[in-house]
Amino acid sequence: MAPALAHKDSRQRRQNLQSLNITINEENFHTKVEEGKEALLQDCDTPVPKVLTGYRGELGNILLLLFLYILQGIPLGLAGSIPLILQTRNVSYTDQAFFSFVFWPFSLKLLWAPLVDAVYIKKFGRRKSWLVPTQYTLGFFMLYLSTKVDTLLGNDRPSPDVIALTVAFFIFEFLAATQDIAVDGWALTMLSRENVGYASTCNSVGQTAGYFMGNVLFLALESADFCNKYLRFTPQPRGIVTLADFMFFWGAVFLISTTIVALLKKEDQKGLQQGEETQNIKETYRLLFSIVQMPAVLSFCFLILTAKIGFSAADAVTGLKMVEQGVPKEHLALLAVPMVPVQILLPLLISKYTAGPQPLDVMYKAMPFRLLMGLEFAVLVWWTPKVAHEGGFPIYYYIVVLLSYALHQVTVYSMYVAIMAFNAKISDPLIGGTYMTLLNTVSNLGGNWPATAALWLVDPLTVKECVGAQDQSCGTAEASELCTRLSDNCITTLDGYYVESVVCVFLGFGWWFFLGPKFKKLQDEGPSSWKCRRSTSN
């Protein structure tokens, strides 16, 4: 039961929302810390200006950062809600796979991040040069989408326009990822050395809050059943808000807040003068290429890109299958709420075991339990229609789902914290920000592509039979529609999700048995295996 709180994937962002709407931010804390260290290392020989001590002296800047990260979480949350809405409209899993490309920009932003860092208008500010136009574009784009999204979702047509939705939300997420690059960079100069650690806190809290509002809160307020049951005295045929209303409101918020930032917030140019030099774009890309060419890094990239194949069916498809079986999408979203304290505490507890010289041992030990949770999720989906009654589900069903998800999160975070600890351990401190971002980008892609593939394969692996109409099949969408018209009885005899679940577990244990020891062995590589040889020539 996978992610959705982007992660900066995502952050990924990441990992896309295909279950209980919680995503792990895989480029978040450690990358910020390393980038901060890198900037301060460059800056260590310059005079230190007197700054206000304590966070209270910079409370305004901290609150501004928090607000900017909240804005960033809104597009992530809205994009994460679309798969659940599409699932209630009976789109195919092939369509869901196509839409899942929406969640890739946060994992690929390293490709254009050097451009955002290097090109700017000095008088306006290095970060504002990108932040202001990007947020204006986001605001106007949300206002425009608010006029089209009902049509795209199929409210006035037979089915949703998945291609147009994917293009629109891919642009949406691309803009959010670009805003993220600008805000991350600004955080390092907006706050003093003493308080730069609050940047990661603002990122984590702000993005989580924004995602919650754009996903969980929106899905609850958009649901007529939820609003009629808990928020209204007189039932209405629709929820309190629609997606169009929600996008229009936040589009206006983006435009107003961006105008205030552009006019009233001056960017501190001292950071640029004191050492935050713009690195040559070609040099940055050359540096990334030289990192990837190192044998140890190449081995890491191959192994991490294949390590999550075994979890793809459970992470990408389980939540959608539960919605298909009748579980209200807003109930799944709300189950994420009690998990927030768990997700805050788990990294703190697990980090005690990953702080030593062998952090990947924790990942290796957690992996088989996470694989077995995939089978447990398949059983849970099979059990779901059997406990439904009177159009709803008993409380004990939701308790079982919540406990299953909590156990799953223990294994997820064990692997996540272990990988992040290893990435921090091997990163060359002289280029820590670039190095960490590259490693996290590869880690995020290792979750994205198997999820997309898993969604794509559900329909081809599913076997349906047309009962009551001779010489008819349900092999394609057109054939299924014809069978339904003729006999109203197109029965699934073999669900591709269950096939995938079993195959993924076998592939996952194969990776764990054959490649897992090689992954652990990377810990034995000496520091020189991970250090990048930088050119000293100008």
C-alpha positions in Angstrom: 0.0 0.0 0.0 2.1 2.7 -1.3 2.8 6.2 -1.2 1.6 9.4 -2.0 2.9 12.1 0.1 5.7 13.0 -2.8 7.7 12.4 -2.3 10.4 14.5 -3.5 10.4 11.1 -4.6 8.8 12.6 -3.6 10.2 13.7 -2.8 8.5 11.5 -5.0 7.6 13.3 -3.9 8.0 11.2 -4.3 6.3 7.6 -5.0 2.9 8.0 -6.5 -0.3 7.8 -4.6 -1.7 4.4 -5.1 -2.8 3.5 -1.6 -3.1 5.2 1.7 -1.7 8.5 0.4 1.6 8.7 2.3 4.8 9.3 0.5 8.4 9.2 1.6 10.4 12.3 0.9 13.6 10.7 -0.2 15.5 13.9 -1.1 14.5 15.8 1.9 16.5 16.0 5.1 19.9 14.6 4.2 20.1 16.5 0.9 19.4 19.8 2.6 22.0 19.1 5.3 24.6 18.2 2.8 23.8 21.2 0.6 24.0 23.4 3.6 27.4 21.9 4.6 28.6 22.4 1.0 27.6 26.0 0.9 29.2 26.7 4.3 32.4 24.9 3.3 32.7 27.2 0.4 32.0 30.1 2.6 34.2 29.3 5.6 37.0 31.8 5.0 34.8 34.9 4.6 33.9 37.3 7.4 30.8 36.3 9.3 28.2 39.1 9.6 26.5 39.5 12.9 23.1 37.8 12.9 20.2 37.6 15.3 20.7 34.5 17.5 18.1 31.8 17.9 15.1 31.0 15.6 13.1 33.9 17.0 15.5 36.3 15.3 14.6 34.8 11.9 11.0 33.7 12.6 9.7 35.6 9.6 12.0 33.8 7.2 11.2 30.4 8.8 7.5 31.1 8.4 8.0 32.2 4.8 9.9 29.0 4.0 7.2 26.9 5.7 4.5 28.7 3.7 6.4 28.2 0.4 6.7 24.4 1.1 3.0 24.3 2.0 2.3 25.7 -1.4 4.6 23.1 -2.9 2.6 20.3 -1.3 -0.7 21.4 -2.8 0.1 20.3 -6.4 1.6 17.1 -5.1 -1.6 16.3 -3.1 -4.0 17.2 -5.9 -2.0 15.0 -8.4 -2.1 12.2 -5.8 -5.9 12.4 -5.6 -6.5 11.9 -9.3 -5.8 8.2 -9.5 -8.4 7.5 -6.8 -10.9 9.7 -8.6 -10.1 7.9 -11.9 -10.6 4.5 -10.3 -14.1 5.4 -9.3 -14.8 6.1 -13.0 -13.7 2.7 -14.1 -10.6 3.6 -16.1 -8.3 0.8 -17.1 -5.0 0.1 -15.3 -3.2 0.9 -18.5 -4.6 4.4 -18.2 -3.5 4.5 -14.5 0.0 3.5 -15.6 0.0 6.3 -18.2 -1.1 8.8 -15.6 1.6 7.6 -13.2 4.2 9.5 -15.3 2.8 12.6 -13.6 4.9 11.7 -10.5 8.2 11.4 -12.3 9.3 15.1 -12.5 10.4 15.3 -8.8 12.6 12.3 -9.5 14.1 13.8 -12.6 14.6 17.4 -11.5 18.3 16.9 -11.3 18.3 17.2 -15.1 17.3 20.9 -15.0 18.4 21.9 -11.5 21.8 23.2 -12.6 20.0 25.5 -15.1 17.9 26.9 -12.2 21.0 27.5 -10.2 23.0 29.1 -12.9 20.6 31.4 -14.9 19.1 34.3 -13.0 18.6 38.1 -13.0 21.0 39.4 -10.4 19.1 42.6 -9.5 15.9 40.6 -8.9 17.5 37.8 -7.0 19.0 34.4 -7.8 16.1 32.4 -6.4 13.3 34.9 -7.0 14.2 34.9 -10.7 12.8 31.4 -10.8 10.4 31.3 -7.8 8.2 34.2 -8.8 7.6 33.3 -12.5 7.2 29.6 -11.6 4.6 30.3 -8.9 2.8 32.8 -11.2 2.6 30.2 -13.9 1.4 27.6 -11.3 -1.3 30.1 -10.2 -2.6 30.9 -13.7 -2.3 27.2 -14.7 -4.5 26.2 -11.7 -7.1 28.9 -12.6 -7.1 27.6 -16.2 -7.4 24.0 -15.1 -10.3 24.8 -12.8 -12.3 25.6 -16.0 -11.3 22.4 -17.8 -10.8 19.7 -15.1 -14.5 18.6 -14.9 -14.5 18.0 -18.6 -11.1 16.2 -18.4 -12.4 13.9 -15.6 -15.4 13.0 -17.8 -18.2 14.8 -15.9 -19.8 15.7 -19.2 -18.5 12.9 -21.4 -18.6 9.1 -21.4 -15.1 8.7 -19.9 -12.1 10.7 -18.6 -9.6 12.1 -21.1 -6.6 10.4 -19.5 -4.1 11.7 -22.0 -5.0 15.3 -21.5 -5.2 14.8 -17.8 -1.7 13.3 -17.8 -0.2 16.1 -19.9 -1.9 18.8 -17.7 -0.8 17.3 -14.4 2.7 16.5 -15.7 3.2 20.2 -16.5 1.7 20.9 -13.0 4.2 18.7 -11.3 7.1 19.9 -13.5 6.4 23.5 -12.3 6.1 22.3 -8.7 9.5 20.5 -9.0 11.1 23.7 -10.4 9.6 25.7 -7.5 11.1 23.2 -5.2 14.6 23.7 -6.6 14.3 27.4 -6.2 13.0 27.2 -2.6 15.6 24.6 -1.6 18.3 26.9 -2.8 16.9 30.0 -1.2 16.6 28.3 2.1 20.4 28.0 2.4 20.8 31.8 2.1 17.6 33.0 3.6 18.5 31.5 7.0 21.7 32.2 8.9 24.3 29.4 9.6 22.9 29.0 13.0 19.3 28.4 11.8 19.9 26.7 8.4 18.9 23.4 10.0 15.3 24.6 10.2 15.2 24.4 6.4 14.7 20.7 6.4 12.0 21.0 9.2 10.1 23.6 7.1 10.4 21.3 4.1 9.1 18.2 5.9 6.4 19.9 7.9 5.3 22.3 5.1 5.2 19.7 2.3 3.3 17.2 4.5 0.8 19.9 5.5 0.3 21.0 1.9 -0.1 17.4 0.7 -2.6 16.7 3.4 -4.7 19.7 2.3 -4.4 18.9 -1.4 -5.2 15.2 -1.0 -6.8 14.0 2.3 -8.7 17.2 3.0 -9.8 17.7 -0.6 -11.0 14.0 -1.0 -13.0 14.3 2.2 -14.7 17.6 1.3 -15.2 16.4 -2.3 -17.1 13.3 -1.1 -20.9 13.8 -0.9 -21.1 10.7 1.4 -18.5 12.1 3.8 -20.0 15.6 3.9 -23.6 14.3 4.3 -22.6 12.0 7.1 -20.3 14.3 9.1 -20.6 17.9 8.0 -24.2 18.5 7.0 -27.7 18.4 8.5 -29.4 18.2 5.1 -28.0 15.7 2.5 -26.8 17.1 -0.8 -25.9 15.2 -4.0 -22.3 16.5 -4.1 -19.5 17.4 -1.7 -18.8 20.8 -0.2 -16.1 21.5 -2.8 -15.3 20.2 -6.3 -11.9 19.8 -7.8 -12.5 22.9 -9.9 -13.4 25.0 -6.8 -10.3 23.7 -5.0 -8.0 24.5 -7.9 -9.5 28.0 -8.4 -9.0 28.8 -4.7 -5.4 27.7 -4.6 -4.6 29.3 -7.9 -5.7 32.6 -6.4 -3.6 31.9 -3.3 -0.6 31.3 -5.4 -1.0 34.5 -7.4 -1.6 36.7 -4.3 1.1 35.3 -2.2 3.6 35.4 -5.1 2.9 39.0 -5.6 3.5 39.8 -2.0 6.8 37.9 -2.0 7.9 39.6 -5.2 7.2 43.1 -3.9 8.0 42.8 -0.2 10.7 40.1 0.3 14.2 41.2 -0.7 16.6 38.4 -1.4 19.9 38.6 0.5 22.6 39.1 -2.1 25.4 38.8 0.6 25.3 35.1 0.3 26.2 35.4 -3.3 29.0 37.8 -2.6 30.4 35.7 0.2 30.8 32.4 -1.7 27.6 31.2 -3.2 29.1 31.3 -6.7 27.2 30.1 -9.7 28.8 26.9 -10.9 29.3 26.6 -14.6 26.4 24.5 -16.1 28.7 22.4 -18.2 30.9 21.8 -15.2 28.0 20.6 -13.1 26.8 18.2 -15.7 30.4 17.0 -16.3 30.6 16.4 -12.5 27.4 14.4 -12.5 28.7 12.3 -15.4 32.0 11.7 -13.7 30.2 10.5 -10.5 28.1 8.0 -12.4 31.1 6.6 -14.2 32.7 5.4 -10.9 32.5 1.6 -10.7 31.1 1.6 -7.1 28.4 4.2 -8.0 27.5 2.3 -11.2 27.0 -0.9 -9.1 24.9 1.1 -6.6 22.7 2.5 -9.4 22.0 -0.8 -11.0 21.2 -2.5 -7.7 18.9 0.3 -6.3 17.1 0.6 -9.7 16.1 -3.1 -9.4 15.7 -3.5 -5.6 12.1 -2.3 -5.5 10.6 -4.5 -8.3 9.4 -6.9 -5.7 7.2 -4.3 -4.0 5.7 -2.7 -7.1 2.4 -4.6 -7.1 1.7 -4.0 -3.4 2.8 -0.3 -3.6 1.2 0.7 -6.8 -1.9 -1.3 -7.2 -3.3 -2.3 -3.8 -5.0 1.0 -3.0 -6.7 1.2 -6.4 -7.9 -2.4 -6.1 -9.5 -1.6 -2.7 -11.3 1.3 -4.3 -12.4 -1.0 -7.1 -13.8 -3.4 -4.5 -15.9 -0.6 -3.1 -13.8 1.0 -0.3 -14.6 4.8 -0.4 -11.5 6.7 -1.6 -12.0 9.4 1.2 -11.9 6.6 3.8 -8.6 5.4 2.5 -7.3 8.9 2.5 -8.4 9.5 6.1 -6.7 6.4 7.3 -3.4 8.2 6.6 -4.1 10.7 9.4 -3.3 8.4 12.4 -0.2 7.2 10.5 1.4 10.7 10.6 2.8 10.3 14.2 4.1 6.8 13.3 5.9 8.2 10.3 7.5 10.9 12.4 8.7 8.5 15.1 9.8 5.6 12.9 12.9 7.4 11.3 14.0 8.5 14.7 13.8 5.0 16.1 15.3 3.2 13.1 18.2 5.7 12.8 19.7 4.3 16.0 20.4 1.1 14.0 21.5 2.7 10.8 24.0 5.1 12.4 26.9 2.6 12.4 29.2 1.5 9.6 26.8 -1.1 8.1 23.5 0.7 7.5 22.5 -1.5 4.6 22.3 -4.5 7.0 19.0 -3.0 8.2 17.6 -2.8 4.7 18.6 -6.3 3.9 16.9 -7.6 7.1 13.7 -5.6 6.4 13.3 -6.6 2.8 11.8 -10.1 3.2 9.2 -8.8 5.7 8.2 -6.1 3.2 7.9 -8.7 0.4 5.7 -10.8 2.6 3.5 -7.8 3.3 2.8 -7.8 -0.4 1.2 -11.2 -0.1 -0.7 -10.0 3.0 -2.1 -7.0 1.0 -3.2 -9.4 -1.8 -5.1 -11.4 0.8 -6.6 -8.2 2.2 -7.9 -7.2 -1.3 -9.4 -10.7 -1.7 -11.1 -10.4 1.7 -12.5 -6.9 1.0 -15.7 -7.8 -0.9 -16.4 -10.6 1.5 -16.8 -8.3 4.5 -18.8 -5.6 2.7 -22.4 -5.2 4.0 -25.1 -2.7 3.1 -22.8 -0.8 0.9 -20.2 -0.2 3.6 -17.5 -1.9 5.6 -17.4 -2.8 9.4 -15.0 -1.0 11.7 -12.9 -4.1 12.3 -12.1 -4.1 8.5 -10.6 -0.6 8.7 -8.7 -1.6 11.9 -7.1 -4.5 10.0 -6.2 -2.2 7.1 -4.7 0.3 9.4 -2.6 -2.3 11.3 -1.5 -3.8 8.0 -0.4 -0.4 6.8 1.4 0.3 10.0 3.4 -2.9 9.8 4.2 -2.1 6.2 5.5 1.3 7.1 7.9 -0.2 9.6 9.5 -2.2 6.7 9.3 0.8 4.3 11.0 3.2 6.7 13.6 0.6 7.7 14.7 0.4 4.1 14.3 4.1 3.5 16.4 5.3 6.5 19.1 2.7 5.7 19.5 3.8 2.1 19.5 7.5 3.2 22.1 6.8 5.8 24.3 4.9 3.3 23.9 7.8 0.8 25.0 10.3 3.4 27.9 8.1 4.4 29.4 7.6 0.9 28.8 11.1 -0.5 31.9 13.1 -1.1 31.6 16.1 1.4 33.2 18.5 -1.1 30.2 18.1 -3.5 27.7 16.7 -1.0 24.6 18.4 -2.3 25.1 17.3 -5.9 26.2 13.8 -4.9 23.3 13.2 -2.5 20.8 14.5 -5.0 22.1 12.2 -7.7 21.9 9.1 -5.4 18.4 10.1 -4.2 17.3 10.6 -7.8 18.4 7.1 -8.7 16.7 5.7 -5.6 13.4 7.5 -6.5 13.6 6.3 -10.1 14.0 2.8 -8.6 10.5 3.2 -7.2 8.9 5.0 -10.1 9.5 2.7 -13.0 8.4 -0.5 -11.3 5.2 1.2 -10.1 4.4 2.3 -13.6 5.2 -1.1 -15.0 3.1 -2.8 -12.4 0.1 -0.7 -13.3 0.6 -1.3 -17.0 0.7 -5.1 -16.6 -2.5 -5.5 -14.6 -4.9 -5.5 -17.6 -2.8 -7.8 -19.8 -2.5 -10.3 -17.0 -6.2 -10.2 -16.2 -8.4 -12.9 -17.7 -12.1 -12.1 -18.2 -14.9 -14.3 -19.6 -18.2 -13.2 -21.3 -21.0 -15.3 -19.7 -24.4 -15.4 -21.4 -23.3 -14.3 -24.9 -21.9 -16.8 -27.4 -18.7 -16.0 -29.4 -18.0 -13.0 -27.2 -15.0 -12.2 -25.1 -13.8 -9.5 -22.7 -10.2 -9.4 -23.9 -10.3 -5.7 -24.8 -12.2 -2.6 -23.5 -14.4 -2.6 -26.7 -15.1 -6.3 -26.3 -16.0 -5.9 -22.6 -18.4 -3.1 -23.4 -20.1 -5.2 -26.1 -20.4 -8.1 -23.8 -21.9 -5.9 -21.1 -24.5 -4.6 -23.5 -25.4 -8.2 -24.7 -25.3 -10.1 -21.5 -24.4 -7.7 -18.7 -22.0 -10.4 -17.4 -18.3 -9.9 -18.1 -16.7 -11.9 -15.3 -13.1 -11.7 -14.1 -11.8 -15.3 -13.9 -8.2 -14.3 -13.0 -7.2 -10.9 -11.6 -3.9 -9.8 -12.9 -3.2 -8.1 -9.5 -2.9 -11.5 -7.8 -0.7 -12.8 -10.6 1.5 -9.7 -10.2 1.6 -10.0 -6.4 3.0 -13.6 -6.5 5.4 -12.9 -9.3 6.7 -9.7 -7.6 7.3 -11.6 -4.4 9.3 -14.3 -6.2 11.3 -11.7 -8.1 11.9 -9.8 -4.9 13.2 -12.8 -3.0 15.4 -13.6 -6.0 16.9 -10.2 -5.8 17.3 -10.5 -2.0 19.0 -13.9 -2.3 21.3 -13.3 -5.3 21.9 -9.5 -5.4 21.2 -8.5 -1.8 24.6 -9.7 -0.6 26.3 -7.8 -3.4 24.4 -4.7 -2.3 25.6 -5.2 1.3 29.1 -5.6 0.1 29.1 -2.0 -1.2 29.5 -1.0 2.5 33.0 -2.6 2.4 34.2 -0.3 -0.3 36.8 2.2 0.9 36.2 5.9 0.9 38.4 6.3 -2.2 35.8 4.2 -4.2 33.2 6.9 -3.7 35.4 10.1 -4.1 35.0 11.9 -7.3 38.2 13.2 -9.0 37.4 16.8 -9.8 39.3 18.6 -12.5 41.4 21.5 -11.2 41.6 23.2 -14.5 39.4 26.2 -15.2 
